[in-house]
Amino acid sequence: MGWMSVEELVMQLPRAEKLRLMEALWANLSDSDEAFDSPDWHEHVLRETDERVRSGSEPILDWEEAKRRLKH
């Protein structure tokens, strides 16, 4: 029997344990003192999106509609 990847091990956890793990990872990542440098393209994409929102050509969805679209 070979070694399992972290992803395979996590997939075997019960849902409650997965949620606890996710919360622990998020807390660790958000409390990190390490600076995170966004990729160079990120600012450009955000500016383009902001321009579309300001011009009215970018639709603004409420959170429930956005989740529904992401699920389908």
Summary of the structure (lengths in Angstrom):
residues: 72
radius of gyration: 18.7
end to end distance: 37.4
largest distance: 58.5
contacts: 103
relative contact order: 0.05
helix: 65%
strand: 0%
